[in-house]
Amino acid sequence: MLLRRNVFVLLCCFLTVLISAFFTNLAKSYLFDRFDYDLIRKDENVAWSGPKEGEKIELTGFKDEQLKQFPQLPEKSLILFSLINPKCGMCKRSADLIEQVRDEAKLHQVKFFMVSVASDISKEEFFEYAKTFGKLDGIYSWENEKELVLPALQKMVIPSFILVSEQGVVLRRFPGTSNEKTIRDQMARQIITETLAEKAKLE
């Protein structure tokens, strides 16, 4: 009888530990594996989060490989920039995020450009790397004087995404990436969701 009771107690303890572990992992997943760009964007002191909504990026400062100026797009166009640097290890790790956002943007007729404002890389190095992503609407590097680059753009973490109007007015910014694939998937979903919300405002 005593043995049976001890076995029952041990079994209950084991089940309690098992259930506790399950809910601990569930809570950890919910609290720490969830991602929301708003948490970064709301912190005004985060210098690497990029230009604020309403700031303007001077699009004419960007040139393509043949030094042609950034194109003038029709009114009410949306432009999604992917800001990269070939020397950035996280750009390579986040290729899946960049490609997912690129494909979704093009599916919904949102222009997708890859750009760089980095001063520590050659133009050739940047264009060679950007071309590996294919299916882009254009690849542009900042060719005007570096001091004319919007300071917040220079400080922005790499890689990042920025949604702007055809005039270069910042509508949304999506700073940074993650080592975790699940987080990058959430990032891609939020980027596309907010992009489509902006697109709906124009229709």
Disulfide bonds with the S-S distance in Angstrom:
none
